[in-house]
Amino acid sequence: MQRQFARCFSCSRIIFKGSIEVNSKTNANGSFWNAFKWFAIGGGAVVGSAYTMNQIYNGARIDPSLKTSTTSLKEISPPIYEDPQPLIEKLGEVLKNDQISISNSEIASHSDSYWSTDHPNPSEKPFAIIFPESTQDVSKILQLAHQFNVPIVPYSGGTSLEGHYISTRNGICIDMSRMSTILKLHENDLDVVVQPCVDWQYLDDYLKSYNLLFGPDPGPGACIGGMVGTSCSGTNAGKYGTMRENVIALTVVLADGTIVKTRQRPRKSSCGYNLTNLIVGSEGTLGIVTEITLKLWVRSKFERVAVVSFPHLSNAALAVQNIVKSGLLPNAMELLDKEMMKFVNNSGQVTSKYDELPTIMFKIGGQSEAICNEMTLEVQNICQENLGKFKLAKDEDEKDELWTARKVALWSTIDEGRKRYGQNVQVWTTDVAVPISKLVESLQSTREELDRNGVMASIVSHAADGNYHALIVFPEEQRVKVTQIVKNMVHRALSMEGTATGEHGVGIGKREFLQDELGPEAVNMMRKIKLALDPNLILNPDKVIKIDINENPRND
């Protein structure tokens, strides 16, 4: 309050000073009283009514007369944040010493990732790293950050790809790694409550002894909190859905430290707004998730693995469409292009050679052997109708061997890039999603553009839901060219009624496409929601939507 009053008084002094300067040129004898009049009318108004507005509208960041349902970027003032040092000193009074770090190594490890498509400028790093151990800790941190007006960036697994945890402002990073406990398994209800830094693979291994399954399966190292933030999915999405379909309830700490539980545990509820899905996919810009209740599935008792190569990409894509239209739901249906299969063969990580052709890898599961066999036969028939060469694993060892190609897809592409460009090869992993009927056209056009430009890349698709990834490896001198190819890939998807990102999220890397996909009013609606829940704009600033019209240009 004192700090805000001081700002208002400072404004009054400026008005007062300006009045003296203006009046001294026109009427020196009356300058003091004219200036005093200006102060009483103008400066007094600043100290009085503007202070009240500052409380309500955060320093007149948004014009209170604009009673609209949306807020455009030009309607808000660029955010101004405070020095983090006083906040750190205050946090030292409420947290343990080992919960606060300002070491250079910690700051560096929380500033950037080799895998990210968007990298920070030299000045973009956190002032300190904070390690909360409970929901109450997070609440204290945010309450004080809100009070001291210091930006916050949440961090869990550090595997995000679109610059989600770049500290674009001089603030603090909240590392959730000490909140990594599976809190409660409700076996009979098929749900589990976890903290945000539980690794999804650890959770899935834990559930195996209960014959249960957590559906989404993104890349290694991803944690549940970050998965909620981006609404990611993985190879199982065609059957089990994305995080949005697998999160039942959340405990969320809002920007001012308020703790909210979004709903109770039943599988269905029509009680009030869907706060859960408001937070899922919000990338830490609306609140920080501290507990997650997840939907679980019964694990397939029987599972087959098959690899099917096709003469052309169009044959493979048509097989995918026919399988989906038939109502069959394989546990996984992954489409790898011929470049990917070549890289896998060259990797030295597989014992047998694969056809270097467009290939679909299937996991087909069921609760009885008869059901599993019947589904496998139907999939085989559809693939063979589309000229597919079908190979079914005979035993567990061959299952592992056949699926290895999918597991090593990314690494084999990177290895191929290092062979050609050396250890400093750059990696750009990006994704889009389109309606299934448009998958082959979108994917084939991207492949052709990569080849025309001499850019090394492989493509893999979670084919059942039209989502595909381009894994691009390149020397730094090709960055401008690769950036344009990615933009074309996204705009091509949007022209087909697709999306700029199926599961990686927006972060910074794909902000420019949000308006292209949804239109300005949808983005302005998001900004209105952001301002309502985070009036000081401290939560993961500059991610998803722009908040500063004067922001320095980035890659977007």
N, C-alpha and C positions, 0 to 999 in steps of 0.2 A: 504494500500500500504506500509506504514512504517513497519507494522508488517511482511508482506511478505518479504520485503527487509532485515529486521533484520534476518529472518530465513536463507535467502540466504547468508548473510554476516557471520552468524554463521557457515554455511557449509564451507565457505571459510576459516574461522579460523581453523576449524578442519583439512582441507586439509593442510593448512599452518603449523599447529602444527605437523601433522603427517609427513610432509616432513622434518622438522627439526629433529624429532626423528629418522627417517630412515637414513637420511644423516649423522647425528652425529656419527652413528655407523660405517659408511663406509669412510667418508671423512670430518673430523671435520673442516678442513680449508675452505672447499668450501660449508659448510652446509648452511650458510645464503643465498648465491647467488643461490644455488640449490633450496632452499626452496622458494626463491622469484620467481624463474622460475616456480616452481610448482604452486605457487599462481597465477602468471600471466596467465598460461595456464589453470589450473584447476579452481582455485578460481574465476578468472575473468570470465571464462565461466559460472560459477554458477551465479554470480551476473548479467551477461548480458543475455545470451541465456536462462538459466534455469529460470530466473525471468519471461521472456516472456512466456516460457512453462508453468510456474506456473499460469499465468493469463489465458492461453488458456485451460490447462488440469488440473487445480486445483491441483497444487503441484505434477505434474506427477502422479496423481492418476491412470491414464490409459496411457499406452505407446502410444504416438502419431503416431508411425510408424505402428501400427496395424489398418490399414484402412479396417476394417471388418464390416460386417452387424450385428454381434453379439459380445457380451462381456461375457467371462466366469468369474467366481468368482476369479480364480487365476490370472487374468489379471489386477485386480485393487488392489491398496494398501488399507489396512484397513483405514477407515475414522478416522481422529483425529479432535475432536471438541474443541472449546474454552470455557473458563469459562463464564457462562451466566451472571455473575454480571454486567460487563460493558454494556451488551445489556439491562438489566433491567434498569440501570441508564439512558441510552439513550431513552428507551421507556417512561420513566418518563417525558421526555421533550416534547413528541409528543402525549401522551395520558393523560386522566384524572386520578387523584389519585385512584379513585374507580375502575378503569379498570385493576389494577395490584394488585394481592394478593400473599403474601408469607406465609399466615397463615397455620399452621399445619393441621387444619381441612379441609381446601380447598385442600391442597396437598394430604391428605389421601383419600378424596372422589374422586379425579381424578386419583388415582393410580391403583385401582383394583376394581373388581366386584365379588360378590358371585357367579354370574352365569357363569363367564368366565371359560373356560376349561384350560387356561394357566394363571398362577399367577406370579406376579413380584418377583424377588429377593429383599431382603431388601434394596439394594442400588438403585433399579430401581423406582425412583419417580421423578416427575418434580421439578425443582428448583423454579418455580413460575407459577401462573395461570393468563392468560391474557384474558380479556373480550372485544373483539372488538364489535363495534356497527354499523359498516357499511363496505361495500366493501373497501372503502378507508382506514379504520382502518386496515383491514387485509393486504392490500397492504403495508402500512407503516411497519407493524410488520414483514412481510416476507422480505421486502427490507432490513431492518436492521438485521434480523436474517441471511440472506444470506451474508451480509457485515461482520457481526461479527462471522460467521461460528458457529451458535448455532442451534442444532436440535429442531424441532417443532413437536408436536403431536396434531392433531385436536380432538375435543370432542364435541358431540352433546347430544344425549339422554342417553349415557352411558349404553346401553342395549346389546352391542355386546358380542359375545360368544367365540371368538377365540383369545382373548388377543390383540384386535386391538388398544387399547389406552394405553397399557403399555409403560411407558417412559423408554425404554431400555437404553437410553443415558441421560446424565445429561443436559437436555434442558428445554424448557418451553412448557406448555400445553395451547392451544388456545381453550377456552370454548366459543362456539357459541350461548350460551343461550340468549344473548341480541339481537340476530337477529332471531326473531320468528314471523315475520309479514307476513300475506297473502297480497301481494303487489297489485295484480290486477287479477280480474276474467274476462276472455273474454267468456261470457256466450254463445254467438253465434258461437264462434270458438271452443268451448269445450276444453279450456285450462285455466290454472291458473298459475300465477307467485308467488312463495313463497320464503321466506328466509330459511336457512338450519335448524333452530331449531323449525320449525313448527311441532307440533306433528301430526302424520298422522290421529289419531282419531279425533282431533280437526278439522282438515281440512275436514274430511269426514262428521262430524256433520254440519259444515258450509255449505257444498254443498247440504245437504238434502233439504233445502228450495228452491233450484233451480232445484230439481229433477235430480241432477247430482251425479256422483259417482267417487271417486278415487279408481282405481282398486286394487293395492297391499294392503294387510292387514296383516302385520307381528305381532309380539307380542306387548302387551301394552307398551307404553312409547317410542317406536321407533320414531325418528325424521327423516324428509325428507333427511337431509344432510347425516346422517349415512346410510340411506336406499339407497341413490345414491352410497355411498362408497362401499357397499357390493353387490349391485344389488339384494336385497332381494325380496321376493314376499309374500307368505302367502297362506291362504286357497283359495283365488280367482284366483290363478295363472293359473289354467287350462283354464279359460275363458278369463281373462284379461291380462295374461302375467306377467313377472317380471318387476322390475324397468327399465331394459334396454329397454323394449318395451313401457314404459310409460313416459320416459323423452324425451322431444322435444329439449330443449336447456338448456345450463348452462352458468352462469358467473363464471369464475374460476380465482383465483389468483395463479400465478405460483411461483416457489421457490424464484425468485429474485424480486417479487413484481409486475411483469407484470400482467395486468388485460386483460383477454381474454373472448370474448363471442363466444361460439362454433358454433352457427348458429342462423338463424332467426326463426320465429314462424310457418311457414307453416308446414302441416303434412308431406310433402315430399320435399326433396331437394337432388339433385345430384351434388351439388356444393362443390367440394373439398373433403378433407379427412373427415372421420366421427369422428371429435374431441369429439363429445358428448359421443359416446360409448367408446372412449379411456379412458375418465375420469370415466364413470360409471363402478363400480367394481374395481377401482384402490385403494380404501381404504385409500385415503389421501396421497398416495405416489407420486403422480404426480402434485398435486395442491390442493388448498382448495376451495371448492364450496361455493359461497356466494349468488347465486340466481339460482332458478330452475324453468323452465317452464315445467309443467306437462300436459300430455294428460288426458282428462276427458271422462267419459262415461255417457250415459243416464241411470238413475236408473230404474230397472225393476218395472213396475207398479203393477205387481202381482208376488207373490213368494210363493212357497210351500216348506215345510220342511218335510223330510221323514227320518226315521231310519230303516235300513235293517240289520238284523243279518243273519249270514251264518254258516252252520255246520263246515266248514273248511276254512282256509285262502285261499286255492286254489280256492274255489268257489267264494269268494269275489273278488279275483284278476281277475278271468276270467270275472266276471260281469263288472269290470272296463274296461278291454280290449274291450269287446263287445260294451259298451256304447261309448267309444272313437271312435271305428271303425264305429259306426253307424252315426257319425257326430253330435251327441247330445252334447251340451255344458251346463251342469249344472253350476249354479253360483258357487257352491262349491261341492266337492266330497271328503270327508275325510274318510280314512280307519283307524279304531282303532282296535288294537289287543285285544285278550280276557283278557290279564292282565290289559290293560287300562280300559276296561269295569268293571272289578272287582274293581279296585281302585276307579273309579267313583262311583260305588254303595256304597263303604265303606266310601266315603268322607262326607256324610251327607249333601251334597250341592244339591242333586236332590230329588224331591218329589216322583218319581216312580222308581222302580227297572228295570234295563236293563238286557237283556240276556247277560250272561258273555261268549260271543262268538265273533269271528271277526265280526265287524260291520262297515257298511258304512253309513255316515250321508250326506244327500243331501240338498242343496238349489237349487231349480229349478225355474227359473224366466222367465218372458216374458212380452211383452207390451200389450198383451190382455189375458183375462181369458181363451179364447179358446186355444190359443197357449200354455199357461202354463199348462192347463189340458192335452192337447195332449202329450206334452213332458213328463209330469209326468206319464202318462199311458205307454208310451214307455219304460221309465226307470223301471217302476214297472214290466213290462213283461220280460225285460232282467234279472232283479234280480231274479224273480220267476223261470225263466228257469234255473238259477244256484242255485236253492234251497234256495233262500233268503226269509226271513220272513219280509214282507213289512208293515210298519206302517206309515201312513200319518197323520200329524197334522190336526185337525179339525178346529182350530181357532187360533187367534193370541197368546193367552195364552199358548196353547199347542205347538205352534211353539217355543216360548221362552223356554218352559220346555224341549222339545226334544233337542234343540241346546245347552242347558246348559251343557250337557255332554261333548261337544267339548270345550266349554269355560273353563271348570274346569279341563281339562285333565292334564295339567302340575302340577297344584296345588294339585290335588288329588294324583298324583304320589309322590310328595314331602311329603305330609302328611303321606302317607303310609311308606315312608322311615323314617320319624321322629318317627313313632310309633315303628318301629323295631330297629332303631339305635340311637335315641335320637336327640336332637336339633342340634347337630354338624354334622348331616348327610351331605355328600358331594353330589353335583349335577353335572352331566356331560350331557349336552344336545348337541348332535352332529347329523349331517345329511349327507346323500349321495343322489345321484340320479342315476337312471339307466334307460335304455330304458323300456318302459311300459311292453314289453313282458318278461322282466327279473325281474319284481318287486317281484313276489311271491317267486321266487327262492332266491333272495338276502335277502328279508325280513325274509323268513322262516329260512334261514341258520343263520342269526343274532339272531333270537329268540332262536333257538336251542343251539347256543353257550352260550348265556346268561344263559339259564336254566342249561346247563351242568356244568357251573362254579358257580352256586348258586348266581348269581348276580341279584339283584332286578332292574327291568326296565320295562317300557312300550314302545310301538311303535305306532307312529301315522304317517300316510302318506297323503300327498297331492297327492292323487292317480292319478289324471288326467295327471300329468306330471312325474310320476315315482320317486318323491322325498319323502324320509321318514326320520323320526327323531327317534333316540333312546334316551329316557329320562331315564338316569341311576342314581340311588341313591345308595350310598354305604358308608361304614365306611372308614376312611383314610387307614386302613391296607389293603384294597382291591385295592388301587390305581394302583399298578403295574399290577394286573390282568385286571382291567378295561382298562388301557392304551393299553394292548395287544389286548383286545377284539375290541376296537375302531379301532386299526390299521388293524386288520383282516377284520372288516366291510368295511373299505375303500378299502383295496386291493381286496376284493371280488367284490365290485362295479366296480373297475377299470378293473378287469378281464372280466367283462361283458360289456365293453365299456361305463362304467358310469363315474361319476365324484366324486371327494373327497368331494365336497360340492355343494349342489344345491342352497343354499340361505344364508348360514351363513357367507360365505367368508373365506379367507385363514388366515389373521392375522399372528400370530406366530404359533398358534396351528396346522395348517395344511400345513405349508411350506414344510415339508419333502415329502409330497405327490405330490407336484406340478410337479416335474421332473418325477415322476413315471407316472403321467397322461399324460403330454404333451411332455416329452422328453427333454434332456438337451438343444437342440438348441432353442426350443421355450422359455425356461426360460432365456437363454442367450440373446435372442432377447428382452425380457422384460427388462433385465438389461441394454441393450443398450438404450432403450427408457427412462428408469429411469435416466441414466446418461446424456442423451441429455436435458431433461427437468429440472433435479435437479442435476447439476454437483457437488455441494457440499454435496449431499446426506443428506440434512437436513430434508426432509419431511417424517415424520413417519418412521424413519429408522428401519430396520430389519423386516418390515412387508412385506408380500407377497413373496419377494425374499430376499435371503441373500446378504449382501453387505460387509461382513467382514469374511475373511477366517479364522481369528483367534478368532472368536466369541466363548465365553464360552458355553459349552454344556447346552441345556435346555431339556425339555421333548422331543423335536424333535432331 
